[in-house]
């Protein structure tokens, strides 16, 4: 059975972020360190790492024809990145650098083939909105410095056949 469209988008996003490696000109190596739908990490997890989660709030769909099967609208995702914070004086510096690399890679996808092929979805992802992001030191949420940003792809979905 094929994956539904939204899962294919998540997998494509994962693959794009895993291209953040020194071999591709980046400081960090995220190969095999990008996770989907995982909100809890422990000391045994590799750093740096990225987690992609769906936002809790559902976004409204844009209007579509009453008899149509397609729907267009934003899908809000949260991208979190966790880093080693071994600089006692400036522990969030690595999180700022990782967030910058994630944004750079996302923008590369956004402008790929003049927005027609965002994440390889051939016109099914109309837009890729990237928030400024927030960087935080270790706290009650995480024992490591981290960042999070909102990533909002605008999708064109066939609701009658979510596997298309």
CNS distance restraints for C-alpha pairs under 8 A (distance, minus, plus):
assign (resid   2 and name CA) (resid 163 and name CA) 6.51 0.50 0.50
assign (resid   3 and name CA) (resid   7 and name CA) 6.09 0.50 0.50
assign (resid   3 and name CA) (resid   8 and name CA) 6.16 0.50 0.50
assign (resid   3 and name CA) (resid 163 and name CA) 6.17 0.50 0.50
assign (resid   4 and name CA) (resid   8 and name CA) 6.37 0.50 0.50
assign (resid   4 and name CA) (resid 162 and name CA) 5.40 0.50 0.50
assign (resid   4 and name CA) (resid 163 and name CA) 4.22 0.50 0.50
assign (resid   4 and name CA) (resid 164 and name CA) 7.18 0.50 0.50
assign (resid   5 and name CA) (resid   9 and name CA) 6.33 0.50 0.50
assign (resid   5 and name CA) (resid 157 and name CA) 7.51 0.50 0.50
assign (resid   5 and name CA) (resid 162 and name CA) 5.80 0.50 0.50
assign (resid   5 and name CA) (resid 163 and name CA) 5.46 0.50 0.50
assign (resid   5 and name CA) (resid 164 and name CA) 6.33 0.50 0.50
assign (resid   6 and name CA) (resid  10 and name CA) 6.33 0.50 0.50
assign (resid   7 and name CA) (resid  11 and name CA) 6.13 0.50 0.50
assign (resid   8 and name CA) (resid  12 and name CA) 6.09 0.50 0.50
assign (resid   9 and name CA) (resid  13 and name CA) 6.13 0.50 0.50
assign (resid   9 and name CA) (resid 119 and name CA) 6.99 0.50 0.50
assign (resid   9 and name CA) (resid 121 and name CA) 7.45 0.50 0.50
assign (resid  10 and name CA) (resid  14 and name CA) 6.12 0.50 0.50
assign (resid  10 and name CA) (resid  36 and name CA) 7.31 0.50 0.50
assign (resid  11 and name CA) (resid  15 and name CA) 6.19 0.50 0.50
assign (resid  12 and name CA) (resid  16 and name CA) 6.15 0.50 0.50
assign (resid  12 and name CA) (resid 119 and name CA) 5.69 0.50 0.50
assign (resid  12 and name CA) (resid 120 and name CA) 7.25 0.50 0.50
assign (resid  13 and name CA) (resid  17 and name CA) 6.24 0.50 0.50
assign (resid  13 and name CA) (resid 119 and name CA) 6.43 0.50 0.50
assign (resid  14 and name CA) (resid  18 and name CA) 6.14 0.50 0.50
assign (resid  14 and name CA) (resid  34 and name CA) 5.96 0.50 0.50
assign (resid  14 and name CA) (resid  35 and name CA) 7.22 0.50 0.50
assign (resid  14 and name CA) (resid  36 and name CA) 7.47 0.50 0.50
assign (resid  14 and name CA) (resid  52 and name CA) 8.00 0.50 0.50
assign (resid  15 and name CA) (resid  19 and name CA) 6.60 0.50 0.50
assign (resid  16 and name CA) (resid  20 and name CA) 7.67 0.50 0.50
assign (resid  16 and name CA) (resid 105 and name CA) 7.30 0.50 0.50
assign (resid  16 and name CA) (resid 106 and name CA) 7.79 0.50 0.50
assign (resid  16 and name CA) (resid 109 and name CA) 7.81 0.50 0.50
assign (resid  16 and name CA) (resid 119 and name CA) 7.46 0.50 0.50
assign (resid  17 and name CA) (resid  30 and name CA) 7.00 0.50 0.50
assign (resid  17 and name CA) (resid  34 and name CA) 6.97 0.50 0.50
assign (resid  17 and name CA) (resid 102 and name CA) 6.83 0.50 0.50
assign (resid  17 and name CA) (resid 105 and name CA) 6.78 0.50 0.50
assign (resid  17 and name CA) (resid 106 and name CA) 7.72 0.50 0.50
assign (resid  18 and name CA) (resid  29 and name CA) 7.77 0.50 0.50
assign (resid  18 and name CA) (resid  30 and name CA) 4.97 0.50 0.50
assign (resid  18 and name CA) (resid  31 and name CA) 4.53 0.50 0.50
assign (resid  18 and name CA) (resid  32 and name CA) 6.46 0.50 0.50
assign (resid  18 and name CA) (resid  33 and name CA) 7.00 0.50 0.50
assign (resid  18 and name CA) (resid  34 and name CA) 6.32 0.50 0.50
assign (resid  19 and name CA) (resid  24 and name CA) 6.93 0.50 0.50
assign (resid  19 and name CA) (resid  30 and name CA) 7.02 0.50 0.50
assign (resid  19 and name CA) (resid  31 and name CA) 6.53 0.50 0.50
assign (resid  20 and name CA) (resid  24 and name CA) 6.56 0.50 0.50
assign (resid  20 and name CA) (resid  25 and name CA) 7.87 0.50 0.50
assign (resid  20 and name CA) (resid  26 and name CA) 5.85 0.50 0.50
assign (resid  20 and name CA) (resid  28 and name CA) 6.51 0.50 0.50
assign (resid  20 and name CA) (resid  29 and name CA) 5.85 0.50 0.50
assign (resid  20 and name CA) (resid  30 and name CA) 5.55 0.50 0.50
assign (resid  20 and name CA) (resid  31 and name CA) 7.02 0.50 0.50
assign (resid  20 and name CA) (resid 101 and name CA) 7.35 0.50 0.50
assign (resid  20 and name CA) (resid 102 and name CA) 7.57 0.50 0.50
assign (resid  20 and name CA) (resid 105 and name CA) 7.25 0.50 0.50
assign (resid  21 and name CA) (resid  25 and name CA) 6.68 0.50 0.50
assign (resid  21 and name CA) (resid  26 and name CA) 5.29 0.50 0.50
assign (resid  21 and name CA) (resid  27 and name CA) 6.83 0.50 0.50
assign (resid  21 and name CA) (resid  28 and name CA) 5.63 0.50 0.50
assign (resid  21 and name CA) (resid  29 and name CA) 4.12 0.50 0.50
assign (resid  21 and name CA) (resid  30 and name CA) 6.03 0.50 0.50
assign (resid  21 and name CA) (resid  31 and name CA) 6.62 0.50 0.50
assign (resid  22 and name CA) (resid  26 and name CA) 4.61 0.50 0.50
assign (resid  22 and name CA) (resid  27 and name CA) 5.46 0.50 0.50
assign (resid  22 and name CA) (resid  28 and name CA) 6.21 0.50 0.50
assign (resid  22 and name CA) (resid  29 and name CA) 6.10 0.50 0.50
assign (resid  26 and name CA) (resid 101 and name CA) 6.96 0.50 0.50
assign (resid  28 and name CA) (resid  48 and name CA) 7.41 0.50 0.50
assign (resid  28 and name CA) (resid  98 and name CA) 6.98 0.50 0.50
assign (resid  29 and name CA) (resid  48 and name CA) 7.50 0.50 0.50
assign (resid  30 and name CA) (resid  34 and name CA) 6.47 0.50 0.50
assign (resid  30 and name CA) (resid  48 and name CA) 6.86 0.50 0.50
assign (resid  30 and name CA) (resid  49 and name CA) 6.37 0.50 0.50
assign (resid  30 and name CA) (resid  50 and name CA) 7.61 0.50 0.50
assign (resid  33 and name CA) (resid  46 and name CA) 6.96 0.50 0.50
assign (resid  33 and name CA) (resid  47 and name CA) 7.73 0.50 0.50
assign (resid  33 and name CA) (resid  48 and name CA) 7.26 0.50 0.50
assign (resid  33 and name CA) (resid  49 and name CA) 4.92 0.50 0.50
assign (resid  33 and name CA) (resid  50 and name CA) 6.31 0.50 0.50
assign (resid  34 and name CA) (resid  49 and name CA) 5.90 0.50 0.50
assign (resid  34 and name CA) (resid  50 and name CA) 4.64 0.50 0.50
assign (resid  34 and name CA) (resid  51 and name CA) 5.86 0.50 0.50
assign (resid  34 and name CA) (resid  52 and name CA) 7.56 0.50 0.50
assign (resid  35 and name CA) (resid  49 and name CA) 7.82 0.50 0.50
assign (resid  35 and name CA) (resid  50 and name CA) 6.12 0.50 0.50
assign (resid  35 and name CA) (resid  51 and name CA) 4.77 0.50 0.50
assign (resid  35 and name CA) (resid  52 and name CA) 6.15 0.50 0.50
assign (resid  36 and name CA) (resid  51 and name CA) 5.82 0.50 0.50
assign (resid  36 and name CA) (resid  52 and name CA) 4.80 0.50 0.50
assign (resid  36 and name CA) (resid  53 and name CA) 6.25 0.50 0.50
assign (resid  37 and name CA) (resid  51 and name CA) 7.14 0.50 0.50
assign (resid  37 and name CA) (resid  52 and name CA) 6.05 0.50 0.50
assign (resid  37 and name CA) (resid  53 and name CA) 5.02 0.50 0.50
assign (resid  37 and name CA) (resid  54 and name CA) 7.38 0.50 0.50
assign (resid  38 and name CA) (resid  51 and name CA) 6.35 0.50 0.50
assign (resid  38 and name CA) (resid  52 and name CA) 7.35 0.50 0.50
assign (resid  38 and name CA) (resid  53 and name CA) 7.00 0.50 0.50
assign (resid  39 and name CA) (resid  51 and name CA) 7.07 0.50 0.50
assign (resid  39 and name CA) (resid  53 and name CA) 7.39 0.50 0.50
assign (resid  41 and name CA) (resid  45 and name CA) 6.33 0.50 0.50
assign (resid  47 and name CA) (resid  82 and name CA) 6.63 0.50 0.50
assign (resid  47 and name CA) (resid  83 and name CA) 5.51 0.50 0.50
assign (resid  47 and name CA) (resid  84 and name CA) 6.37 0.50 0.50
assign (resid  48 and name CA) (resid  81 and name CA) 7.06 0.50 0.50
assign (resid  48 and name CA) (resid  82 and name CA) 5.49 0.50 0.50
assign (resid  48 and name CA) (resid  83 and name CA) 4.50 0.50 0.50
assign (resid  48 and name CA) (resid  84 and name CA) 6.71 0.50 0.50
assign (resid  49 and name CA) (resid  81 and name CA) 5.64 0.50 0.50
assign (resid  49 and name CA) (resid  82 and name CA) 5.43 0.50 0.50
assign (resid  49 and name CA) (resid  83 and name CA) 6.90 0.50 0.50
assign (resid  50 and name CA) (resid  79 and name CA) 6.84 0.50 0.50
assign (resid  50 and name CA) (resid  80 and name CA) 5.50 0.50 0.50
assign (resid  50 and name CA) (resid  81 and name CA) 4.39 0.50 0.50
assign (resid  50 and name CA) (resid  82 and name CA) 6.50 0.50 0.50
assign (resid  51 and name CA) (resid  78 and name CA) 7.98 0.50 0.50
assign (resid  51 and name CA) (resid  79 and name CA) 5.77 0.50 0.50
assign (resid  51 and name CA) (resid  80 and name CA) 5.09 0.50 0.50
assign (resid  51 and name CA) (resid  81 and name CA) 6.43 0.50 0.50
assign (resid  52 and name CA) (resid  77 and name CA) 6.81 0.50 0.50
assign (resid  52 and name CA) (resid  78 and name CA) 5.75 0.50 0.50
assign (resid  52 and name CA) (resid  79 and name CA) 4.71 0.50 0.50
assign (resid  52 and name CA) (resid  80 and name CA) 6.49 0.50 0.50
assign (resid  53 and name CA) (resid  77 and name CA) 5.67 0.50 0.50
assign (resid  53 and name CA) (resid  78 and name CA) 5.10 0.50 0.50
assign (resid  53 and name CA) (resid  79 and name CA) 6.51 0.50 0.50
assign (resid  54 and name CA) (resid  76 and name CA) 6.31 0.50 0.50
assign (resid  54 and name CA) (resid  77 and name CA) 4.43 0.50 0.50
assign (resid  54 and name CA) (resid  78 and name CA) 5.96 0.50 0.50
assign (resid  55 and name CA) (resid  76 and name CA) 5.54 0.50 0.50
assign (resid  55 and name CA) (resid  77 and name CA) 5.18 0.50 0.50
assign (resid  55 and name CA) (resid  78 and name CA) 5.94 0.50 0.50
assign (resid  58 and name CA) (resid  75 and name CA) 7.55 0.50 0.50
assign (resid  58 and name CA) (resid  76 and name CA) 7.54 0.50 0.50
assign (resid  59 and name CA) (resid  73 and name CA) 7.47 0.50 0.50
assign (resid  59 and name CA) (resid  74 and name CA) 6.08 0.50 0.50
assign (resid  59 and name CA) (resid  75 and name CA) 6.34 0.50 0.50
assign (resid  59 and name CA) (resid  76 and name CA) 6.97 0.50 0.50
assign (resid  60 and name CA) (resid  73 and name CA) 6.76 0.50 0.50
assign (resid  60 and name CA) (resid  74 and name CA) 7.32 0.50 0.50
assign (resid  61 and name CA) (resid  71 and name CA) 6.98 0.50 0.50
assign (resid  61 and name CA) (resid  72 and name CA) 6.01 0.50 0.50
assign (resid  61 and name CA) (resid  73 and name CA) 4.35 0.50 0.50
assign (resid  61 and name CA) (resid  74 and name CA) 6.82 0.50 0.50
assign (resid  62 and name CA) (resid  71 and name CA) 7.25 0.50 0.50
assign (resid  62 and name CA) (resid  72 and name CA) 5.56 0.50 0.50
assign (resid  62 and name CA) (resid  73 and name CA) 5.16 0.50 0.50
assign (resid  63 and name CA) (resid  71 and name CA) 7.64 0.50 0.50
assign (resid  63 and name CA) (resid  72 and name CA) 7.51 0.50 0.50
assign (resid  64 and name CA) (resid  68 and name CA) 6.73 0.50 0.50
assign (resid  64 and name CA) (resid  70 and name CA) 7.10 0.50 0.50
assign (resid  64 and name CA) (resid  71 and name CA) 6.00 0.50 0.50
assign (resid  64 and name CA) (resid  72 and name CA) 7.25 0.50 0.50
assign (resid  69 and name CA) (resid 158 and name CA) 5.58 0.50 0.50
assign (resid  69 and name CA) (resid 159 and name CA) 5.48 0.50 0.50
assign (resid  69 and name CA) (resid 160 and name CA) 5.60 0.50 0.50
assign (resid  70 and name CA) (resid 156 and name CA) 6.64 0.50 0.50
assign (resid  70 and name CA) (resid 157 and name CA) 5.37 0.50 0.50
assign (resid  70 and name CA) (resid 158 and name CA) 4.38 0.50 0.50
assign (resid  70 and name CA) (resid 159 and name CA) 5.82 0.50 0.50
assign (resid  70 and name CA) (resid 160 and name CA) 7.71 0.50 0.50
assign (resid  71 and name CA) (resid 155 and name CA) 7.86 0.50 0.50
assign (resid  71 and name CA) (resid 156 and name CA) 5.71 0.50 0.50
assign (resid  71 and name CA) (resid 157 and name CA) 5.20 0.50 0.50
assign (resid  71 and name CA) (resid 158 and name CA) 6.41 0.50 0.50
assign (resid  71 and name CA) (resid 159 and name CA) 6.69 0.50 0.50
assign (resid  72 and name CA) (resid 154 and name CA) 6.88 0.50 0.50
assign (resid  72 and name CA) (resid 155 and name CA) 5.48 0.50 0.50
assign (resid  72 and name CA) (resid 156 and name CA) 4.49 0.50 0.50
assign (resid  72 and name CA) (resid 157 and name CA) 6.30 0.50 0.50
assign (resid  73 and name CA) (resid 154 and name CA) 5.24 0.50 0.50
assign (resid  73 and name CA) (resid 155 and name CA) 5.59 0.50 0.50
assign (resid  73 and name CA) (resid 156 and name CA) 6.96 0.50 0.50
assign (resid  74 and name CA) (resid 152 and name CA) 6.00 0.50 0.50
assign (resid  74 and name CA) (resid 153 and name CA) 5.79 0.50 0.50
assign (resid  74 and name CA) (resid 154 and name CA) 4.19 0.50 0.50
assign (resid  74 and name CA) (resid 155 and name CA) 6.23 0.50 0.50
assign (resid  75 and name CA) (resid 152 and name CA) 5.43 0.50 0.50
assign (resid  75 and name CA) (resid 153 and name CA) 5.61 0.50 0.50
assign (resid  75 and name CA) (resid 154 and name CA) 6.12 0.50 0.50
assign (resid  75 and name CA) (resid 155 and name CA) 7.05 0.50 0.50
assign (resid  76 and name CA) (resid 150 and name CA) 6.71 0.50 0.50
assign (resid  76 and name CA) (resid 151 and name CA) 6.02 0.50 0.50
assign (resid  76 and name CA) (resid 152 and name CA) 4.49 0.50 0.50
assign (resid  76 and name CA) (resid 153 and name CA) 6.89 0.50 0.50
assign (resid  77 and name CA) (resid 150 and name CA) 5.77 0.50 0.50
assign (resid  77 and name CA) (resid 151 and name CA) 5.07 0.50 0.50
assign (resid  77 and name CA) (resid 152 and name CA) 5.89 0.50 0.50
assign (resid  78 and name CA) (resid 148 and name CA) 6.63 0.50 0.50
assign (resid  78 and name CA) (resid 149 and name CA) 5.81 0.50 0.50
assign (resid  78 and name CA) (resid 150 and name CA) 4.75 0.50 0.50
assign (resid  78 and name CA) (resid 151 and name CA) 5.99 0.50 0.50
assign (resid  79 and name CA) (resid 148 and name CA) 5.42 0.50 0.50
assign (resid  79 and name CA) (resid 149 and name CA) 5.41 0.50 0.50
assign (resid  79 and name CA) (resid 150 and name CA) 6.31 0.50 0.50
assign (resid  79 and name CA) (resid 151 and name CA) 6.80 0.50 0.50
assign (resid  80 and name CA) (resid 146 and name CA) 6.98 0.50 0.50
assign (resid  80 and name CA) (resid 147 and name CA) 5.56 0.50 0.50
assign (resid  80 and name CA) (resid 148 and name CA) 4.22 0.50 0.50
assign (resid  80 and name CA) (resid 149 and name CA) 6.66 0.50 0.50
assign (resid  81 and name CA) (resid  95 and name CA) 7.15 0.50 0.50
assign (resid  81 and name CA) (resid  98 and name CA) 7.20 0.50 0.50
assign (resid  81 and name CA) (resid  99 and name CA) 7.11 0.50 0.50
assign (resid  81 and name CA) (resid 146 and name CA) 5.40 0.50 0.50
assign (resid  81 and name CA) (resid 147 and name CA) 5.23 0.50 0.50
assign (resid  81 and name CA) (resid 148 and name CA) 6.34 0.50 0.50
assign (resid  82 and name CA) (resid  95 and name CA) 6.86 0.50 0.50
assign (resid  82 and name CA) (resid 144 and name CA) 6.44 0.50 0.50
assign (resid  82 and name CA) (resid 145 and name CA) 6.06 0.50 0.50
assign (resid  82 and name CA) (resid 146 and name CA) 4.38 0.50 0.50
assign (resid  82 and name CA) (resid 147 and name CA) 6.72 0.50 0.50
assign (resid  83 and name CA) (resid  94 and name CA) 6.45 0.50 0.50
assign (resid  83 and name CA) (resid  95 and name CA) 5.99 0.50 0.50
assign (resid  83 and name CA) (resid  98 and name CA) 7.86 0.50 0.50
assign (resid  83 and name CA) (resid 144 and name CA) 6.29 0.50 0.50
assign (resid  83 and name CA) (resid 145 and name CA) 5.85 0.50 0.50
assign (resid  83 and name CA) (resid 146 and name CA) 6.18 0.50 0.50
assign (resid  84 and name CA) (resid  94 and name CA) 7.30 0.50 0.50
assign (resid  84 and name CA) (resid 144 and name CA) 6.30 0.50 0.50
assign (resid  84 and name CA) (resid 145 and name CA) 6.89 0.50 0.50
assign (resid  85 and name CA) (resid  91 and name CA) 4.78 0.50 0.50
assign (resid  85 and name CA) (resid  92 and name CA) 6.57 0.50 0.50
assign (resid  85 and name CA) (resid  93 and name CA) 7.92 0.50 0.50
assign (resid  85 and name CA) (resid  94 and name CA) 6.76 0.50 0.50
assign (resid  85 and name CA) (resid 144 and name CA) 6.14 0.50 0.50
assign (resid  85 and name CA) (resid 145 and name CA) 5.72 0.50 0.50
assign (resid  86 and name CA) (resid  91 and name CA) 6.41 0.50 0.50
assign (resid  87 and name CA) (resid  91 and name CA) 4.88 0.50 0.50
assign (resid  91 and name CA) (resid 137 and name CA) 6.44 0.50 0.50
assign (resid  91 and name CA) (resid 145 and name CA) 6.62 0.50 0.50
assign (resid  92 and name CA) (resid  96 and name CA) 6.41 0.50 0.50
assign (resid  92 and name CA) (resid 135 and name CA) 6.79 0.50 0.50
assign (resid  92 and name CA) (resid 136 and name CA) 6.53 0.50 0.50
assign (resid  92 and name CA) (resid 137 and name CA) 5.60 0.50 0.50
assign (resid  92 and name CA) (resid 145 and name CA) 5.63 0.50 0.50
assign (resid  92 and name CA) (resid 146 and name CA) 7.31 0.50 0.50
assign (resid  93 and name CA) (resid  97 and name CA) 6.42 0.50 0.50
assign (resid  94 and name CA) (resid  98 and name CA) 6.14 0.50 0.50
assign (resid  94 and name CA) (resid 145 and name CA) 7.97 0.50 0.50
assign (resid  95 and name CA) (resid  99 and name CA) 6.03 0.50 0.50
assign (resid  95 and name CA) (resid 135 and name CA) 6.43 0.50 0.50
assign (resid  95 and name CA) (resid 136 and name CA) 8.00 0.50 0.50
assign (resid  95 and name CA) (resid 145 and name CA) 6.29 0.50 0.50
assign (resid  95 and name CA) (resid 146 and name CA) 5.45 0.50 0.50
assign (resid  95 and name CA) (resid 147 and name CA) 5.89 0.50 0.50
assign (resid  96 and name CA) (resid 100 and name CA) 6.18 0.50 0.50
assign (resid  96 and name CA) (resid 135 and name CA) 6.51 0.50 0.50
assign (resid  96 and name CA) (resid 147 and name CA) 7.33 0.50 0.50
assign (resid  97 and name CA) (resid 101 and name CA) 6.39 0.50 0.50
assign (resid  98 and name CA) (resid 102 and name CA) 6.25 0.50 0.50
assign (resid  99 and name CA) (resid 103 and name CA) 6.16 0.50 0.50
assign (resid  99 and name CA) (resid 133 and name CA) 7.74 0.50 0.50
assign (resid  99 and name CA) (resid 147 and name CA) 6.55 0.50 0.50
assign (resid  99 and name CA) (resid 148 and name CA) 7.88 0.50 0.50
assign (resid 100 and name CA) (resid 104 and name CA) 6.13 0.50 0.50
assign (resid 101 and name CA) (resid 105 and name CA) 6.23 0.50 0.50
assign (resid 102 and name CA) (resid 106 and name CA) 6.16 0.50 0.50
assign (resid 103 and name CA) (resid 107 and name CA) 6.10 0.50 0.50
assign (resid 103 and name CA) (resid 130 and name CA) 7.42 0.50 0.50
assign (resid 104 and name CA) (resid 108 and name CA) 6.32 0.50 0.50
assign (resid 105 and name CA) (resid 109 and name CA) 6.57 0.50 0.50
assign (resid 106 and name CA) (resid 110 and name CA) 6.22 0.50 0.50
assign (resid 106 and name CA) (resid 130 and name CA) 7.91 0.50 0.50
assign (resid 107 and name CA) (resid 111 and name CA) 6.23 0.50 0.50
assign (resid 108 and name CA) (resid 112 and name CA) 6.05 0.50 0.50
assign (resid 109 and name CA) (resid 118 and name CA) 5.46 0.50 0.50
assign (resid 109 and name CA) (resid 119 and name CA) 6.01 0.50 0.50
assign (resid 110 and name CA) (resid 114 and name CA) 7.94 0.50 0.50
assign (resid 110 and name CA) (resid 115 and name CA) 5.83 0.50 0.50
assign (resid 110 and name CA) (resid 118 and name CA) 5.54 0.50 0.50
assign (resid 110 and name CA) (resid 119 and name CA) 7.85 0.50 0.50
assign (resid 110 and name CA) (resid 127 and name CA) 7.12 0.50 0.50
assign (resid 110 and name CA) (resid 128 and name CA) 5.87 0.50 0.50
assign (resid 111 and name CA) (resid 115 and name CA) 5.16 0.50 0.50
assign (resid 111 and name CA) (resid 118 and name CA) 7.39 0.50 0.50
assign (resid 112 and name CA) (resid 116 and name CA) 7.28 0.50 0.50
assign (resid 112 and name CA) (resid 117 and name CA) 6.21 0.50 0.50
assign (resid 112 and name CA) (resid 118 and name CA) 6.17 0.50 0.50
assign (resid 113 and name CA) (resid 117 and name CA) 5.92 0.50 0.50
assign (resid 113 and name CA) (resid 118 and name CA) 7.86 0.50 0.50
assign (resid 115 and name CA) (resid 123 and name CA) 7.76 0.50 0.50
assign (resid 115 and name CA) (resid 126 and name CA) 7.11 0.50 0.50
assign (resid 115 and name CA) (resid 127 and name CA) 7.26 0.50 0.50
assign (resid 116 and name CA) (resid 122 and name CA) 5.76 0.50 0.50
assign (resid 116 and name CA) (resid 123 and name CA) 4.99 0.50 0.50
assign (resid 116 and name CA) (resid 125 and name CA) 7.97 0.50 0.50
assign (resid 116 and name CA) (resid 126 and name CA) 7.42 0.50 0.50
assign (resid 117 and name CA) (resid 121 and name CA) 5.52 0.50 0.50
assign (resid 117 and name CA) (resid 122 and name CA) 4.40 0.50 0.50
assign (resid 117 and name CA) (resid 123 and name CA) 5.85 0.50 0.50
assign (resid 117 and name CA) (resid 125 and name CA) 7.60 0.50 0.50
assign (resid 118 and name CA) (resid 122 and name CA) 6.90 0.50 0.50
assign (resid 118 and name CA) (resid 123 and name CA) 7.34 0.50 0.50
assign (resid 118 and name CA) (resid 125 and name CA) 5.94 0.50 0.50
assign (resid 118 and name CA) (resid 126 and name CA) 7.51 0.50 0.50
assign (resid 118 and name CA) (resid 127 and name CA) 7.63 0.50 0.50
assign (resid 118 and name CA) (resid 128 and name CA) 7.73 0.50 0.50
assign (resid 119 and name CA) (resid 125 and name CA) 7.58 0.50 0.50
assign (resid 121 and name CA) (resid 125 and name CA) 6.12 0.50 0.50
assign (resid 123 and name CA) (resid 156 and name CA) 7.91 0.50 0.50
assign (resid 124 and name CA) (resid 155 and name CA) 5.79 0.50 0.50
assign (resid 124 and name CA) (resid 156 and name CA) 4.90 0.50 0.50
assign (resid 124 and name CA) (resid 157 and name CA) 7.03 0.50 0.50
assign (resid 125 and name CA) (resid 153 and name CA) 6.32 0.50 0.50
assign (resid 125 and name CA) (resid 154 and name CA) 5.67 0.50 0.50
assign (resid 125 and name CA) (resid 155 and name CA) 4.67 0.50 0.50
assign (resid 125 and name CA) (resid 156 and name CA) 6.26 0.50 0.50
assign (resid 126 and name CA) (resid 153 and name CA) 7.29 0.50 0.50
assign (resid 126 and name CA) (resid 154 and name CA) 5.39 0.50 0.50
assign (resid 126 and name CA) (resid 155 and name CA) 6.03 0.50 0.50
assign (resid 126 and name CA) (resid 156 and name CA) 7.07 0.50 0.50
assign (resid 127 and name CA) (resid 152 and name CA) 7.90 0.50 0.50
assign (resid 127 and name CA) (resid 153 and name CA) 5.53 0.50 0.50
assign (resid 127 and name CA) (resid 154 and name CA) 5.05 0.50 0.50
assign (resid 127 and name CA) (resid 155 and name CA) 7.59 0.50 0.50
assign (resid 128 and name CA) (resid 151 and name CA) 6.96 0.50 0.50
assign (resid 128 and name CA) (resid 152 and name CA) 5.70 0.50 0.50
assign (resid 128 and name CA) (resid 153 and name CA) 4.38 0.50 0.50
assign (resid 128 and name CA) (resid 154 and name CA) 6.44 0.50 0.50
assign (resid 129 and name CA) (resid 150 and name CA) 7.99 0.50 0.50
assign (resid 129 and name CA) (resid 151 and name CA) 5.71 0.50 0.50
assign (resid 129 and name CA) (resid 152 and name CA) 4.84 0.50 0.50
assign (resid 129 and name CA) (resid 153 and name CA) 6.11 0.50 0.50
assign (resid 129 and name CA) (resid 154 and name CA) 7.96 0.50 0.50
assign (resid 130 and name CA) (resid 149 and name CA) 7.28 0.50 0.50
assign (resid 130 and name CA) (resid 150 and name CA) 6.12 0.50 0.50
assign (resid 130 and name CA) (resid 151 and name CA) 4.86 0.50 0.50
assign (resid 130 and name CA) (resid 152 and name CA) 6.51 0.50 0.50
assign (resid 131 and name CA) (resid 149 and name CA) 5.72 0.50 0.50
assign (resid 131 and name CA) (resid 150 and name CA) 5.23 0.50 0.50
assign (resid 131 and name CA) (resid 151 and name CA) 6.47 0.50 0.50
assign (resid 132 and name CA) (resid 149 and name CA) 6.66 0.50 0.50
assign (resid 133 and name CA) (resid 147 and name CA) 6.90 0.50 0.50
assign (resid 133 and name CA) (resid 148 and name CA) 5.59 0.50 0.50
assign (resid 133 and name CA) (resid 149 and name CA) 4.05 0.50 0.50
assign (resid 133 and name CA) (resid 150 and name CA) 6.86 0.50 0.50
assign (resid 134 and name CA) (resid 147 and name CA) 5.45 0.50 0.50
assign (resid 134 and name CA) (resid 148 and name CA) 5.55 0.50 0.50
assign (resid 134 and name CA) (resid 149 and name CA) 6.36 0.50 0.50
assign (resid 135 and name CA) (resid 145 and name CA) 7.58 0.50 0.50
assign (resid 135 and name CA) (resid 146 and name CA) 5.84 0.50 0.50
assign (resid 135 and name CA) (resid 147 and name CA) 4.20 0.50 0.50
assign (resid 135 and name CA) (resid 148 and name CA) 6.70 0.50 0.50
assign (resid 136 and name CA) (resid 145 and name CA) 5.78 0.50 0.50
assign (resid 136 and name CA) (resid 146 and name CA) 5.47 0.50 0.50
assign (resid 136 and name CA) (resid 147 and name CA) 6.06 0.50 0.50
assign (resid 137 and name CA) (resid 144 and name CA) 6.74 0.50 0.50
assign (resid 137 and name CA) (resid 145 and name CA) 4.27 0.50 0.50
assign (resid 137 and name CA) (resid 146 and name CA) 6.46 0.50 0.50
assign (resid 138 and name CA) (resid 142 and name CA) 5.44 0.50 0.50
assign (resid 138 and name CA) (resid 143 and name CA) 4.78 0.50 0.50
assign (resid 138 and name CA) (resid 144 and name CA) 4.49 0.50 0.50
assign (resid 138 and name CA) (resid 145 and name CA) 4.62 0.50 0.50
assign (resid 138 and name CA) (resid 146 and name CA) 7.28 0.50 0.50
assign (resid 139 and name CA) (resid 143 and name CA) 6.00 0.50 0.50
assign (resid 139 and name CA) (resid 144 and name CA) 7.55 0.50 0.50
assign (resid 139 and name CA) (resid 145 and name CA) 7.99 0.50 0.50
assign (resid 142 and name CA) (resid 146 and name CA) 7.57 0.50 0.50
assign (resid 157 and name CA) (resid 162 and name CA) 6.97 0.50 0.50
assign (resid 158 and name CA) (resid 162 and name CA) 5.74 0.50 0.50
assign (resid 158 and name CA) (resid 164 and name CA) 6.94 0.50 0.50
